[in-house]
C-alpha cells in the first residue's frame, strides 16, 4: 500500500490513483500535517529542505516562520510513517521544500519511498525510489548499458519511437514562441542553448559549477570568443519561465560581441535540428536532442551526463576547449541506443488512458515497489 501526497493537478492525482490501484491500495494525504514533537534530526532536515525550496521567504521573520512550518511537517511525516511502516511514501518530485521534508520524514522512519514525475517523453512517467532527474537511480556507468544491450532489440533503433509525438512545449509567454524555422535560413553554424526555468528544482539542486541559468549565460559569454570563425551560440528562454531573463541576456549578448544570438521565436526542436549541437545545464531538451543525433554538452548534473553519451563539461576551461572545436563534438551511437532502449524498455513506465482512468502496468509497479523496499 502507498501513502501518497496529493498532486497539484488532476492529471497528477490521476497518476497517483493509478499507482495505488496497481500497488494494491493507497491512502491519499490531502496535505502534510504538523507536529511539534521533534527529533534530533528535525532542525537539520528542515534547514536542508528550506535551502532548496522553490519559494524562498522574504526577511528574517518570514524565513523563521517557514523554517518552523517545514520542521513541523517533517515531524508529522516521521511520526506518521513510524505508525505505518508498511506504507510506501509517494510524492510528486519530492526534492524541495515541504515535499522534501515529507519524504525525508518517511526515510528517517524507515519507510520505503517512491518519487513521481512526468518523463521527458509523451505517455511515460518516472517512478523511482531514490529521486527524480539527477537524483534518480539510473546507473552512470556506460558499461552497465553496454552490458544490458545483449540482444538485438536492446541494441536497435526501437527507442526512436519514444520521440514520435514529441513536440516543443507550448509557451505561456507572448515574447517566447514556437514559430517556424525561417529565422534559421542562412544563420550559419551554431550551438543551441535552451535555457531552463530559473527556479526549477533542476537548477536549484543540480546546476553544478555554473550555479544558475544566469551563471550559465555568463559562462557562455566568457567562453564565446573560443568559437571558430562564423560560429555562434543561439539562446532561447524557457517558454514556461514566468519572468524574463532580459537583463542577463542583454549582458551576455553585449559581452559576446555578436557571438550570442537570442532567438525566442523559433520552435525549440527546429533549432535543435538545425544546430551543430546542444548546450544545457540539465534540461530534458538535451536528452531529446538524441532523436536528432546531436552532440550534447552538459554543464550541470544530469543523469545523461555520461561520457560517450554526452560531453560533461566540468568548468570554464573545459567549456572553452569544447567551444573551440564544436564540429569535433561527438557521441557513441551504440551507447546512446543501449541507454535509450533501457529508458524505453525498463525505466520509464507507460501510462495508458482508458475510459475508466489512467492505468499503469501492475508487474512494472511490483518491480518498482520491490526496489523501493530493498533500498530501505
C-alpha positions, -999 to +999 in steps of 0.1 A: +000+000+000+012+035-007+005+067+012+006+095-014+007+132-010-018+149-033-005+163-066-010+199-078-032+189-108-060+165-117-036+147-140-010+142-113-037+130-088-049+106-115-014+091-118-012+086-081-047+069-082-034+046-110-003+038-089-024+030-059-046+007-079-015-012-093+001-013-059-028-029-042-043+001-025-034+035-012-041+064+012-044+099-002-030+125+021-045+159+011-018+178+029+012+174+052+002+175+088+020+194+116+036+182+147+057+200+174+071+167+187+105+168+171+136+146+166+173+152+169+174+155+131+144+178+127+164+211+126+189+198+100+163+183+078+142+215+079+171+237+071+181+215+041+146+215+028+142+252+031+175+259+014+162+243-018+125+255-015+112+270-048+096+299-030+121+315-007+106+336+021+114+373+024+131+387+055+143+371+087+108+367+102+094+351+070+124+327+069+120+317+105+083+311+101+088+289+070+115+270+087+092+262+117+065+251+092+088+227+074+102+214+107+067+206+119+059+189+086+090+168+089+080+158+124+045+149+113+057+128+084+082+109+105+056+102+132+030+091+105+054+066+089+066+053+122+030+044+129+026+029+094+059+014+085+043-009+059+032+021+038+053+034+009+056+072+008+048+085-026+053+121-037+055+143-068+091+154-073+098+154-036+132+171-038+124+206-025+107+224+004+078+208+022+077+178+000+113+171+006+106+172+044+077+148+038+099+123+021+128+127+045+105+121+074+094+088+057+130+079+051+141+085+087+111+065+099+123+035+078+096+036+052+101+029+015+097+058-009+087+064-045+092+097-063+070+105-093+074+129-122+064+131-158+090+116-181+106+137-209+087+116-234+050+115-242+029+088-224+056+079-199+061+086-162+092+085-139+088+063-108+120+060-088+129+050-052+158+074-048+145+106-066+139+121-100+161+138-126+198+140-114+189+122-082+174+091-099+187+056-095+199+051-131+235+039-133+260+065-145+284+038-158+285+033-196+295-003-191+261-010-174+241-001-206+266-018-229+263-050-208+225-048-207+223-044-245+230-081-251+201-088-276+193-072-309+161-054-296+182-038-269+208-026-294+184-015-322+166+017-331+134+009-313+140+037-288+133+063-315+096+056-312+098+074-278+101+107-298+073+100-323+049+125-308+075+148-292+066+185-297+080+217-283+064+229-250+036+254-255+046+289-244+030+308-215+046+340-226+039+363-255+076+370-260+086+333-263+070+313-291+073+281-312+072+296-347+087+281-379+123+279-389+125+308-412+149+327-390+174+298-393+179+302-430+214+315-436+221+316-399+254+298-402+267+271-379+257+274-342+253+256-309+218+258-294+214+267-257+178+261-245+175+279-211+156+264-182+132+279-157+154+298-132+138+284-101+132+249-114+144+222-089+168+210-116+185+244-113+181+248-076+198+214-069+219+204-098+232+235-117+268+224-109+296+249-114+275+274-134+253+279-103+222+292-121+207+300-155+222+335-153+255+319-144+253+297-175+248+328-197+278+345-181+300+314-186+289+311-223+296+348-229+330+345-213+340+314-234+323+325-267+355+341-281+368+305-283+343+297-311+357+293-346+351+320-371+315+320-383+301+300-354+277+314-328+256+304-298+219+305-302+199+310-269+162+306-262+144+313-229+122+286-215+085+290-226+073+283-190+095+308-173+073+334-155+099+361-156+122+373-184+159+369-183+162+400-205+188+416-182+212+386-181+206+380-218+215+416-226+247+415-206+257+382-222+250+394-258+270+426-252+299+407-237+299+381-265+302+408-292+279+391-317+287+355-309+254+350-289+221+354-307+188+353-287+160+336-306+129+333-285+106+329-316+118+298-335+105+264-325+127+247-300+132+215-319+137+233-351+166+250-335+179+216-322+176+201-356+195+229-373+222+232-347+256+216-346+249+205-310+231+215-278+245+230-246+224+226-215+227+226-177+205+195-174+174+203-195+154+174-210+160+191-243+195+177-241+181+142-238+155+149-266+183+161-289+193+124-292+164+120-316+182+145-339+215+128-335+231+159-320+261+160-297+252+175-263+274+194-238+262+191-202+273+219-178+254+207-147+245+175-130+222+153-152+215+116-153+226+116-190+259+134-183+278+102-192+310+103-213+302+089-247+265+095-243+271+133-240+301+155-231+301+165-195+317+200-191+334+203-157+343+240-157+352+272-176+384+257-191+366+226-203+339+248-218+364+269-238+380+237-251+346+224-262+337+257-279+370+259-297+362+229-318+323+225-319+324+205-351+345+178-333+320+172-306+306+137-309+289+107-292+288+069-292+257+059-313+258+023-298+259+036-263+230+060-270+210+032-284+216+010-254+208+038-230+177+050-247+164+014-251+169+009-214+148+040-207+122+028-231+120-009-221+128-007-184+129+027-167+101+049-179+066+034-172+039+035-199+007+054-189-024+042-206-055+064-209-087+043-206-124+054-202-121+044-165-090+065-159-052+061-162-036+027-159-001+016-150+013-019-156+010-040-124+041-060-130+062-029-135+048-014-104+056-045-084+092-043-095+094-006-085+079-013-051+104-042-046+133-019-054+119+008-030+116-017-002+150-032-008+166+003-006+153+009+030 
